[in-house]
Amino acid sequence: MFADRRVHWLRARAQLMRWQEEVTLIGYEMQWTVRYFLFMSRKWVMPPTGGSPGAIAYGRRKQAVWEEQMKKADHIFRTSNPAYQSLL
C-alpha cells in the first residue's frame, strides 16, 4: 500500500513538472512568434533607390501584412498570458 502511494506521488510530481515545462515553452513560443513576424516585416523593407513603383508598393503591402500579424499576436498574447513580456 505504501508503494502505491509513492508511485502515485511520483507520477503526480512528473506530471506537474511536465506542465511547468509546457508553460515555460509556451511563453518562449509566444515571443518567438512575435519576433518572427517582426523579422518578416523588416525583410520586406525596400531600399529607397531600388525597384519599380509597383515593386515598392508590393513590398510595403507585404511589410504592412506582417506588421499587422505581429501586432495582433502581441495583443492576443498580452491579454491571454499575464506573464508574457511584450516586445513592442
Backbone as JSON, one array per atom type, in Angstrom:
{
  "sequence": "MFADRRVHWLRARAQLMRWQEEVTLIGYEMQWTVRYFLFMSRKWVMPPTGGSPGAIAYGRRKQAVWEEQMKKADHIFRTSNPAYQSLL",
  "N": [[0.82, -1.19, 0.0], [1.94, 1.22, 0.78], [3.84, 1.52, -1.23], [2.21, 1.96, -3.43], [1.25, 4.53, -2.93], [3.6, 5.97, -3.11], [4.31, 5.6, -5.79], [2.13, 6.86, -6.98], [2.55, 9.48, -6.04], [5.0, 10.06, -7.29], [4.26, 9.94, -9.98], [2.4, 12.04, -10.07], [4.07, 14.17, -9.42], [5.82, 14.11, -11.62], [4.01, 14.72, -13.65], [3.28, 17.34, -12.89], [5.76, 18.61, -13.25], [6.03, 18.33, -16.03], [3.91, 19.98, -16.9], [4.78, 22.43, -15.91], [7.06, 22.78, -17.45], [5.84, 22.95, -19.96], [4.43, 25.35, -19.72], [6.55, 27.16, -19.58], [7.71, 26.74, -22.11], [5.6, 27.57, -23.8], [5.52, 30.3, -23.25], [8.01, 31.08, -24.34], [7.53, 30.37, -27.02], [5.55, 32.18, -27.71], [6.96, 34.6, -27.71], [8.83, 34.0, -29.71], [7.15, 33.8, -31.92], [6.19, 36.44, -32.26], [8.63, 37.72, -32.71], [9.4, 36.48, -35.09], [7.44, 37.44, -36.87], [8.12, 40.13, -36.77], [10.71, 40.01, -37.88], [10.05, 39.15, -40.49], [8.55, 41.36, -41.36], [10.51, 43.32, -41.46], [12.08, 42.26, -43.39], [10.83, 42.87, -45.77], [11.3, 45.52, -46.23], [12.11, 47.88, -48.57], [14.96, 49.13, -50.3], [15.41, 52.68, -50.7], [16.2, 53.47, -53.27], [15.87, 51.36, -54.95], [14.07, 49.29, -57.27], [10.93, 49.19, -59.04], [7.98, 51.34, -59.07], [5.77, 49.67, -58.69], [6.91, 47.38, -57.52], [7.88, 48.46, -55.16], [5.49, 49.25, -53.93], [4.33, 46.72, -53.61], [6.16, 45.55, -51.82], [5.81, 47.24, -49.6], [3.17, 46.65, -48.96], [3.37, 43.93, -48.25], [5.04, 44.22, -46.04], [3.31, 45.66, -44.34], [1.32, 43.74, -43.9], [2.71, 41.75, -42.43], [3.44, 43.29, -40.19], [0.93, 43.84, -39.13], [0.11, 41.26, -38.43], [2.0, 40.79, -36.44], [1.3, 42.73, -34.51], [-1.32, 41.91, -33.85], [-0.83, 39.31, -32.82], [0.81, 39.94, -30.63], [-0.98, 41.44, -29.09], [-2.99, 39.53, -28.51], [-1.46, 37.65, -27.08], [-0.66, 39.2, -24.88], [-3.12, 39.67, -23.62], [-3.97, 37.1, -23.0], [-2.01, 35.86, -21.48], [-0.69, 36.69, -18.55], [1.99, 36.7, -17.81], [3.42, 37.16, -20.05], [5.86, 38.99, -21.78], [5.78, 41.83, -23.54], [7.15, 42.56, -26.72], [6.93, 44.83, -28.12]],
  "CA": [[0.0, 0.0, 0.0], [2.84, 2.38, 0.82], [4.47, 1.63, -2.56], [1.22, 2.55, -4.33], [1.22, 5.97, -2.69], [4.86, 6.52, -3.61], [4.21, 5.64, -7.25], [1.16, 7.9, -7.3], [3.18, 10.76, -5.8], [6.0, 10.27, -8.33], [3.55, 10.26, -11.24], [1.83, 13.38, -9.94], [5.2, 15.1, -9.49], [6.27, 14.13, -13.02], [3.01, 15.46, -14.43], [3.45, 18.75, -12.54], [6.96, 19.1, -13.91], [5.74, 18.45, -17.46], [3.08, 21.16, -17.09], [5.63, 23.61, -15.7], [7.89, 22.91, -18.66], [4.97, 23.39, -21.05], [4.16, 26.79, -19.5], [7.78, 27.86, -19.97], [7.85, 26.67, -23.57], [4.56, 28.4, -24.43], [5.99, 31.7, -23.15], [9.05, 31.29, -25.36], [6.93, 30.29, -28.36], [4.85, 33.44, -27.95], [7.97, 35.6, -28.08], [9.4, 33.61, -31.0], [6.18, 34.13, -32.96], [6.21, 37.9, -32.49], [9.93, 38.05, -33.31], [9.39, 36.03, -36.49], [6.64, 38.41, -37.63], [8.94, 41.35, -36.86], [11.76, 39.71, -38.85], [9.47, 39.13, -41.83], [8.17, 42.72, -41.76], [11.74, 44.05, -41.81], [12.61, 41.65, -44.62], [10.17, 43.47, -46.92], [11.65, 46.94, -46.38], [12.84, 48.05, -49.82], [15.85, 50.3, -50.31], [14.72, 53.8, -51.35], [16.59, 53.67, -54.67], [15.71, 50.14, -55.75], [12.77, 48.77, -57.63], [9.91, 49.98, -59.72], [6.92, 51.75, -58.14], [4.94, 48.5, -58.37], [7.65, 46.53, -56.59], [7.92, 49.17, -53.88], [4.14, 49.13, -53.37], [4.17, 45.32, -53.19], [6.97, 45.37, -50.61], [5.16, 47.95, -48.49], [1.97, 45.89, -48.59], [3.81, 42.74, -47.52], [5.52, 44.69, -44.74], [2.14, 46.01, -43.53], [0.66, 42.49, -43.52], [3.48, 41.13, -41.35], [3.33, 44.14, -39.01], [-0.42, 43.62, -38.58], [0.15, 39.94, -37.76], [2.8, 40.96, -35.24], [0.51, 43.48, -33.53], [-2.42, 41.05, -33.4], [-0.29, 38.25, -31.98], [1.26, 40.55, -29.39], [-2.18, 41.81, -28.31], [-3.61, 38.29, -28.02], [-0.59, 37.06, -26.07], [-0.71, 40.03, -23.68], [-4.4, 39.51, -22.94], [-4.2, 35.73, -22.57], [-0.95, 35.39, -20.6], [-0.17, 37.84, -17.79], [3.45, 36.63, -17.68], [4.02, 37.48, -21.34], [6.52, 40.29, -21.85], [5.62, 42.34, -24.89], [8.36, 43.02, -27.4], [6.63, 46.09, -28.8]],
  "C": [[0.87, 1.27, 0.0], [3.5, 2.6, -0.54], [3.51, 2.26, -3.56], [1.17, 4.07, -4.18], [2.47, 6.64, -3.25], [4.82, 6.64, -5.13], [3.25, 6.74, -7.67], [1.79, 9.29, -7.13], [4.21, 11.06, -6.89], [5.34, 10.62, -9.67], [2.98, 11.66, -11.2], [2.92, 14.44, -10.05], [5.71, 15.23, -10.92], [5.3, 14.91, -13.89], [3.1, 16.96, -14.15], [4.66, 19.34, -13.24], [6.77, 19.24, -15.42], [4.91, 19.7, -17.74], [3.89, 22.44, -16.88], [6.53, 23.85, -16.9], [7.06, 23.43, -19.83], [4.67, 24.89, -20.93], [5.38, 27.61, -19.93], [7.93, 27.89, -21.49], [6.82, 27.53, -24.29], [4.97, 29.87, -24.38], [7.06, 32.01, -24.18], [8.45, 31.28, -26.76], [6.16, 31.55, -28.7], [5.85, 34.51, -28.39], [8.59, 35.28, -29.44], [8.46, 33.98, -32.14], [6.21, 35.61, -33.29], [7.53, 38.31, -33.15], [10.0, 37.62, -34.78], [8.6, 37.01, -37.35], [7.41, 39.71, -37.8], [10.05, 41.16, -37.9], [11.21, 39.76, -40.27], [9.05, 40.53, -42.29], [9.4, 43.53, -42.15], [12.35, 43.51, -43.1], [12.04, 42.34, -45.86], [10.44, 44.95, -47.07], [12.54, 47.06, -47.62], [13.8, 49.24, -49.69], [15.19, 51.44, -51.1], [15.06, 53.96, -52.82], [16.29, 52.45, -55.54], [14.28, 49.8, -56.07], [11.85, 49.75, -58.32], [8.85, 50.41, -58.7], [6.02, 50.58, -57.74], [5.62, 47.58, -57.36], [7.72, 47.16, -55.2], [6.56, 49.06, -53.18], [3.88, 47.72, -52.86], [4.93, 45.06, -51.9], [6.35, 46.04, -49.4], [3.92, 47.21, -48.02], [2.35, 44.65, -47.79], [4.31, 43.12, -46.12], [4.34, 45.0, -43.82], [1.4, 44.75, -43.06], [1.39, 41.84, -42.35], [3.42, 41.97, -40.07], [1.97, 43.97, -38.34], [-0.48, 42.28, -37.85], [0.9, 40.06, -36.44], [2.0, 41.67, -34.15], [-0.64, 42.65, -32.98], [-1.92, 39.97, -32.45], [0.14, 38.81, -30.63], [0.07, 40.89, -28.5], [-2.84, 40.56, -27.71], [-2.77, 37.67, -26.91], [-0.61, 37.87, -24.77], [-1.99, 39.82, -22.9], [-4.59, 38.09, -22.39], [-3.17, 35.22, -21.57], [-0.37, 36.57, -19.84], [1.35, 37.85, -17.64], [4.17, 37.0, -18.97], [4.63, 38.88, -21.32], [6.5, 40.75, -23.3], [6.95, 42.83, -25.45], [8.15, 44.36, -28.09], [6.71, 47.27, -27.87]]
}
